[in-house]
Amino acid sequence: MPGKDERDRDWDKELAEVDRLLNNMPGHPPAPAPIKPAGGYPPPGQAHAGHAPRVLSTREWAGTWIRVGLGLLIGIGMTQWPYTHGCGFKLWFYLVGVAAVLTAGVWSSISSWRRHLAWAHIFSQGLIIWGLVLAAREVLPRVGYALHAATWLCP
């Protein structure tokens, strides 16, 4: 059981003394400078303390929401695909459409993250998930991971 003086030690003072002694040793690298946050944002513990919040321009706001809207339109449009896409060229063309859904989701997700637009980011993440569902629906039966097997090329 530790003695009374060990419980009463001020560990912050003792560790500061150790740091000071280490820094005085020859050949010891200097202490690193404090890291400034990138992008002009305040550190996490000081959210906008003394800083004005960044105001988005209408162009930035609209640009992000247009990206999200276009992605959602492509994602919804994929459910109404007018052609069969069971195999061959039509399947590959359909998978290009699925890749467009995923690309639009990632593109709008990056834009919404950088501009701190929470709802746009949520829709973008949903779009990415929807693209992955569409891709899995076509790819998994063709790689042997589904109950019903399918082929990539038409017989």
Secondary structure, 3 states (H helix, E strand, C coil): CCCHHHHCCCHHHHHHHHHHHHHHCCCCCCCCCCCCCHHHCCCHHHCCCCCCCCCCCHHHHHHHHHHHHHHHHHHHHHCCCCCCCCCHHHHHHHHHHHHHHHHHHHHHHHHHHHCCCHHHHHHHHHHHHHHHHHHHHHHHHHCCCCCCCCCCCCC
